[in-house]
């Protein structure tokens, strides 16, 4: 099952905290989006970025791919039999 969460730094696991990027304002002070499917983390991204880089061609370029991947996983999940 697909799961999308909006998290703060303290909500991340210790391993995720270690791997979090320290760009922008500092990894402790930004928000995170975490996308999991069947307990596998597919995306863990933060909103920590410089204002001039906050475009879909730069720091937000991962969003279209994430949306397509989530759609495909949701479609595949809908075809599974229980």
Secondary structure in CASP SS format (residue, H / E / C, confidence):
PFRMAT SS
TARGET T0000
AUTHOR 0000-0000-0000
METHOD secondary structure of the structure
MODEL  1
X C 1.00
X E 1.00
X E 1.00
X E 1.00
X E 1.00
X E 1.00
X E 1.00
X E 1.00
X H 1.00
X H 1.00
X H 1.00
X C 1.00
X C 1.00
X H 1.00
X H 1.00
X H 1.00
X H 1.00
X H 1.00
X H 1.00
X C 1.00
X C 1.00
X C 1.00
X C 1.00
X C 1.00
X C 1.00
X C 1.00
X H 1.00
X H 1.00
X H 1.00
X C 1.00
X E 1.00
X E 1.00
X E 1.00
X E 1.00
X E 1.00
X E 1.00
X E 1.00
X C 1.00
X C 1.00
X E 1.00
X E 1.00
X E 1.00
X E 1.00
X E 1.00
X E 1.00
X E 1.00
X C 1.00
X C 1.00
X C 1.00
X C 1.00
X H 1.00
X H 1.00
X H 1.00
X C 1.00
X C 1.00
X C 1.00
X C 1.00
X C 1.00
X C 1.00
X C 1.00
X C 1.00
X H 1.00
X H 1.00
X H 1.00
X H 1.00
X H 1.00
X H 1.00
X H 1.00
X H 1.00
X H 1.00
X H 1.00
X H 1.00
X H 1.00
X H 1.00
X H 1.00
X H 1.00
X H 1.00
X H 1.00
X C 1.00
X C 1.00
X C 1.00
X C 1.00
END
